[in-house]
Amino acid sequence: MAYEGIILGMGNPLLDISAVVDDEFLQRYDIKPNNAILAEEKHLPMYEELAKNPNVEYIAGGATQNSIKVAQWLLQHPGATSYIGCIGKDKFGEEMKKNSKSAGINVHYYEVESTPTGTCAVCVVGGERSLVANLSAANCYKSDHLKRPENWALVEKAKYYYIAGFFLTVSPDSALLVAEHAAANKKYFSMNLSAPFICEFFKDALEKVFPYIDYVFGNETEARTFSKVHGWETEKVEEIALKIAAWPKASGTHKRIAVITQGPGPVVVAEDGKVKTFPVIVLPKEKLVDTNGAGDAFVGGFLSQLVQEKPIEDCVRAGCYASNVIIQRSGCTFPEKPDFK
């Protein structure tokens, strides 16, 4: 099987500015623990403050890019993955290009001069992460870039697509173009609910693309928010997963499968009106470094087996393996070679 360019990711490339902080820091900037939000005016001084933190780390991130990096790492085929998003022409942008290329990803960034590269404040308290994204250049992505022949060629080459829900805040038309192409060509399109605010405030954009999604990823908080927004009146993750899987589809080629993670709780998979649960790898509390990128890593692991046409059990197992590796390290980083069997 030819792996070159088999997966294409599209999203908001952000340079993670990651540091361990305390509860007082979260309160001062009005940040909830273990949440993901977009930066407002009140959050902007925080980036400077984190940058001055002696333990600060800079890691090329953004939800989709993290997943693509992990899939690439597990596949170990250079150029198996491609990625599209928007960065600024600045030192953070250069850092991002260097980081992604060294990871073996074929990146086609749209580079803008007027806006700096997007950043994400990763505030770590007791191993749990809170994310505040300042999209900046990531917010400037336009579908005109996607339609350029050299970029559309990546779409045509890929057989699997992954877009985090965050991208719907930037270029929903780009997401829809890729989703429609996947359905028309019997390929696989997957998406992540990404954050409660996406389910609430970008409900229309999500509903427009939903009929095209073959694999829906999310965590229990996002699933419950999705349920509430749609008036389903259930908090039970298994029931919500079944309803998500049963949402009408634009193409009958593939059934939809919903995959919901629950932190240390079991992974819930709904397909064909049935639910299966899979235990995650138990990690002693003292080994937990930070949960940033855990959900992204899970998706990357899952996709790495999906493209090899492995059964769902193996996809979930690889997802759990990747998450387990990532939460024992700072940020979405991993050793040089995987030891996944």
N, C-alpha and C positions, 0 to 999 in steps of 0.2 A: 504494500500500500504506500502511495506517495504521500509523505507527510508535509512537504514544503507548502507553507501558506494555508494549511488545512483549517486553522482557526483564525478568525478576524475579530478583534475587539475594538470597540469604539467608545470613547468616554472623555472624562475630564482629567487630563494629566495634572497632578498637583505634587509639589515637592513637600513632603511631610516634614514639619518642624516639630520634632518629638522630644518631650521632656517629662520627667517625673515632677508632679506638683502636689499641693496639698488641698484639702477641702476648702480652705479659706480662699485659695486662688479661684476655684470653681464658683464659689459664692460671689466673689468680687465681680466676676465677669458674667454672672447669671447663667451658668452652664450646668445642665443636669448631668449626673454621672451616666456613663454608658449610652450616650445619645449622639446623633449626628445632625448638625444644623449648618445653615449658611451664615456667614459672618454678617453682623450688622455694625453700624457705626461704633456702638459701645464696645465691640470686641477688638477693634483695630489696634489699640495700644498693646494688646496681649502678645502679638507676634514679636514685637521688639523685646518684651519682657522675657518671652521664651528663648529668644536668640541669645540673651545675656546669661541664661541658665548654664552653669558649668557643665551639666551633663547632657546638653542639647545634642540631638543627632539630626542630620538631614538625609532623608531617604526618598528616592523617586517613587511616588505613589499615585494615589487616586484609585478608587475602587476597581474599575475595569482593568487598569494597567497592572494592579497587584495580581488579579486573577490570571491575566495573560502571562505575567512573569512566572507564576507558580506552575501553570500548565506547561510552559516552555521548559522549565527546570525539570519537571517530571518526565517530559517526552524525550529530552536529551537529543533532539534533532535540531541543529541550528536552522533558524528560519521557519520552523513549523508554525510559528504564530506571527501575526501581523497586528499592528495597532495604529489607530488614527485618533488624533485629538489636537487641540490648539495650545501652543506655548508662546511665550514672548521671546524676543531676540535679546536675551540677557544672560547673566552668569548662571542663574537658576535653570534656564532653558538649556544651556550648554551641558550643565550637570545632568539634566534629565536625559538628553540624547546619549551622553557617554554611558550612563547607567543602564539604559534600555538596550543599547547596542551590545554592551558587554554581556548582557543577559541572553543574547542570541535572538532578540525580537527584531523583526523587520518593521521599524517605525517610519510612518509617513506623517510627521507633524505638520500642521498648518502653522506657520510662524508669523506673528504680527509684531510690528515695531512699536505701535502706540501704547501697548498695555503689557505690564510685567507678567511673567509666568505665575500661574496660580499656586497658592500655598495652602496647606492644611495644618492647623494647629492640632497636635495630638497631645492631649493632656492626660497623663497617666497617674491614676490614684489607686494604690493597692492592686495593681495589675489590670484594673479595668480602664478602658480608654474612653475619652469623650473627644469628638471631632468637631472642629469649627473650620469650615472650608471658606477660604477667600478666593473665589473662582478666578478673578482677574482675566487673564488671557484665555483660560479654559472656556469662559463665557462667550468668547468671540467666534466659536466654531460656526462655519456656514456650510450649507449643503453644496454650494458651488465648488468647494474644495473636494468634496466627495465625488462630484461628477467629473472631475478632471480625469482623462483617460488613464494616467499612471496610478491614480488612487482607486478608480472604479475597477481596474484590473485586479486589485486585491480582493474586492467583493466577489468578482467572477471566479477567482481561483479558489476561494474558501468554500468549505462544505458546512462549517459550523460557525455560528455568529454568537457573540456575547456582548451585551450592553447592560451596564448597571442603570437602574432607574434614575440615578442622578443626572444622566445625560438628557433626560426629558425636560430638565429646567433650561437647557441650552439650545438644543437643536432637535426638537421632536420630529421635524420633517426628514432629517437625515436617518433617524432611527426607523421611521416608517418606510423609507426607500429601501433600506437593507431588509427589513421584515418582509416587504412585498416581494423582493427579489428571491428571498429564501423560500417563500410559499410557492412562487411560480416555478421554481426550479427544484422542488422537492428536497431542499436542504433543511438544516436544523437551526432554528432561531431561539436563543435563550435570553432571559432577562431576569433582573433582580428587583425586588420591591425596594430594596436599598435603605429606606428610612421611613418612619411614620409620616413625616411631612410630605413625602412624595405621594403616599397613599391618600393623604388628606387634600393637599393644595394643588396637586398635579393630577387629580383624579381623571379629568377629561383626556389629557394626553396619554395617560396609562390605559384608559379604556379603549382608545383608538387603536393602540398597538396590540392590546391583549389578545384579540382573535388570532394573531400571527405567532404567538409565543408557544413553542413546543415544550420548553423547560422553564418553569417559574421557580426562582429561588427566593428565599427570604428567611428571616428569623421569627421567633414567636411573637415579639412585640409588633413587628410590621404586619404579620398575619392577622393579629387581633385588631389592629387599626384598620386594615383592609376590610375586615368583617364588619366593623362598626360603621365605617363610611358607606358600606353597601346595605346596611340595615339587616344584616344576617342574624343578629341577636344570638350569637354564640361566641364564647371565649375559648371553646375547645379546639385546640390546634388541629386534631385529626379531622374534625368536621369542616373546619375552614379549608384545609388542604383539599378535601374531596370536592368542595364547592368551587375552589379555584381550578382544579383539574377538569371540572365539568363545564366550565365557562365555554360558550360557543366558539368554534374555530373557523377561520377563514378558509383553511385548506384541510381536506380530509386525509392527506397523505400520512401525517403522523398524529398520534394521540397526544394530548397534553399530559405532562407529568409535573406534579407540584412537589418541591423538595423544601421542607422547612426545618431549619436547625433550631436547637433550643439550648445553646451554651453547653453546659455539662449534661443536659438531658438528652434523650434519644432523638435521632434524626427521623422525621416523619416524611414518608414518601407516599403520595396518593396517585394511583393510576387505575384506569378501568373500573372505577367505583369501589376500589379496595385500598386499604391502608396497610402499609408495613412500617415497622419501626426498627431502627438499627442503633445499638448502643455506641456511644463515642468512646475514645480511648481515655481512661481515667488518668488524670494528672494530679499528683499531690500538690497541695496549695503552695508549698515552698518552691516548687519548680516553675510556677507561673511567673513570667516576667511581664508580659503585657498582651492584652487581647486584641490590640490593633492589627487589623488585617486577617483575623481568624476566619470571618465569614467569606472574605475575598479568597483566602487560601483554600477554603473548602470547595468553592466553585472551581478554582483552578485545578485542584486535584480531581474533582468529578469530571471536568471536561477532558483531562488528559487520558482518561480511560474510555470516555464516551466516543472519542474520535477513533479509538482502536476497536470500537464496536463490542466492548466488554459488557457483561450483564450489569444491571443497576446496582447489585450488591457490591461489585468491584468498584464502580464509580463512587459509591458512598464511602467505601473503605479507603479509597485514595483521598477522598475529600477529608475524612477524619484524620488520616495520616498527616496530610499537609497542614491542617489546622493545628494539630498537636505539635508539629515541628515549629510552626510560626509563633505560638504563644509562649514558647520557651526561650524566645529571642526578642530583642528589641526591634519593633517595627516589623514590616512584612519582609523579612530577610530569611535566608536559609543557607545551609552548608553547600559546598561546591557540588557534591553529588548526592542524589537521594538514595535511601536504602529501602525503598518501598518494594515489597515482593508481591 
